[in-house]
Amino acid sequence: MKQWTQGWLSYSPKKDCGNNKFLKKISFQGFDKESVILQNAIKELEIGIAGMLSVKTEVTFEEQLETGIQIVKNNEIHSEGYNIEEKEGILTLQASDERGMLYGIYALLRQISMEKSLTDIKIAEQPGSPFRMYNHWDNMDGSIERGYSGKSFFFVKEEVVVNERTRDYCRLVASVGINAVVINNVNVVGPATYLITDRYLEKVKEMTDLFSGFGIKLFLSLNFAATIELGGPNSADPLDPEVIKWWEQKIGEVYAKIPNLGGFLVKADSEGRPGPFTYGRTQADGANMLADIIKPYGGIIIWRCFVYNCQQDWRDYKTDRARAAYDNFIKMDGDYHDNVILQIKNGPMDFQVREPISPLLGGLKKTNQMLEVQVAQEYTGHQIDVCYLIPMFKEILEFKTYCAKEHDTIADIISGRTLGNINTGFAAVINTGNDKNWTGNDLAGANFYGFGRLAYNMKLTAEEIAEEWIRQAFSNDTEVVEKVLKILMESRATYEKYTTPLGIGWMVTPHVHYGPSIDGYEYSRWGTYHRADHLGMGVDRSDKGTGYAQQYYEPNAAMYNSMETCPEELLLFFHHVPYTYTLKSGKTLIQHIYDTHFEGVEEVEAMMASWATLKGRVNEEIFTVVTERFNKQLANAKEWRDQVNTYFYRKSGIADEKERMIY
């Protein structure tokens, strides 16, 4: 008995819906019979069909069928895409490559799991971006930075672990179209530095081969100062010939052992990590040095743009951490080599529940770009509070940057449509751990599933993705689907209401990042301020303040620059606003703060009541875990409400118009 669930791949019994007639015989045509991906696809079909419909499938090769499923290689289909169509009793799945074939098979199983008929089916999907990646922040000792789902299943006691759970992880992520995974923390310290040495290469190769069998490229986070820590030159200067020679030898050793390694993810010059700036070099110097060495092996360097001055003085009203990514990278646009991808966070700060889109996305016009979001709920509830993030990710993808006359959305940029480039992507920081359900809170599984589906097909709506997940992971029961869908779709707005509405952010408990601490970061070095005083609150990022708003193209720059035209959900991010300022609702700013925090608690209570009615309709263990999380979420929401409202009442001296209890 496995000590973990199968998530949305549980393959529990389903209604037939007339699908049995297609599933008794399946013919693969044009694909290599010895391919590991094909063998994994066949196994998935067999266990999925047997589990859901109790059908034993006969698999043949190159046979023309009169009825059944034909899986056909067709070079005219988009790379990694697939077409599925049923005509006159034959269901045909076409793909140009093995990844597309595998994704198409998972799509068939998805339809069966959701109790959808395969008769007259017609589906055509292709990937939204070339690289669709999960970034894990797992450490070699088994801990996970920002981990809310147990310990690592990649690393235990400084050893690399490859077992049946690793394989099930590959199945889950491949089923939603993920094709790249970074297994270790971007903050590479201690034993993780040695992942590129003989101490670990054999085991990393074993994991890389397993991943490859599901169409997934394995990447490693790299310590930029590995030269120093692994006994090479006492320098990490990217232009030093001895440093370059050391890296040439080291990367050669790695690829001799692991020729199918995807490449490396690098975080440098941030949060105390060394990097090119340490030696007076540019970020391009550092990235290109590694990229040139890895290029003959087909490798990619993904370079994080999380570079900023973390020694900011809170008294300084002109220095602005939000400006850092743009200021540090825009002048080097065009300097990066073609196998370098800059990985850029969705917002200019750090995964808050509401931020503007980073102006570096689209600001760069000659550089490969990868969007980075966070599925791990570091600032959005720690996978205790339910917060379905796919609506946020949809907003990000649809944002118009005005970087070009057409194809100017974030989705256009990371798909390659804007610049015509092929090394682009969509990455999510994720923290699946060894908890039985992978994600701590079962409802957080919607984000784990949802990111992959959205990265593969950006045209899907957040509602469609959520319903797919609910039907596969929970139940096809109409009441379950409707009530869980409503909880998920309203959850982010609710979380925003009882924490930090209007884009201000950062009122979290320092280091932990869960629960309220209004001034916790207000006098720190991190540049994470709300600037509340007795008259108002918010950070002036207009042309009269830090000037951050001017990093955008017009008309966005002018829109954000004015308090009157700035979207209200971001008002406090861009402006210092008087408490008496009247919002479009007719409420004053201070009344809006009071009201939203009371509303947030009430909405959590409504979610809990709705969930309670599903007892007996969903798996008992899932029901119990989610109920326990809701109890914690309600306590958290009340604490946020009472602390925030009391703080601003004491700060402003303005009473709640509705005369509710504020301490």
Secondary structure by P-SEA (a helix, b strand, c coil): ccccccccccccccccccccccccbbbbcccccccaaaaaaaaaaaaaaaaaccbbbbbbcccccccccccccccccccccbbbbbcccbbbbbbccaaaaaaaaaaaaaaaaaccccccbbbbbbbccccbbbbbbccccccccccccccccccccccccccaaaaaaaaaaaaacccbbbccccccccccccccccccaaaaaaaaaaaaaacbbbbbbcccccccccccccccccccaaaaaaaaaaaaaaaaacccccccccccccccccccccccccaaaaaaaaaaaacccbbbbbbbcccccccccccccccccccccccccccccccccccbbbbbccccccccccccccccccccccbbbbbbbbcccccccccccccccaaaaaaaaacccccccccccaaaaaacccccccccbbbbbccccccccccccccaaaaaaaaaaaaacccccaaaaaaaaaaaaccccaaaaaaaaaaaaaaaaaaaaacccccccccccccccccccccccccccccccccccccbbbbcccccccccccccccaaaaaaacccccccccccccccccccccccccccaaaaaaaaaaaaaaaaaaaaaaaaaacccccaaaaaaaaaaaaaaaaaaaaaaaaaaaaaaaacccccccccccc
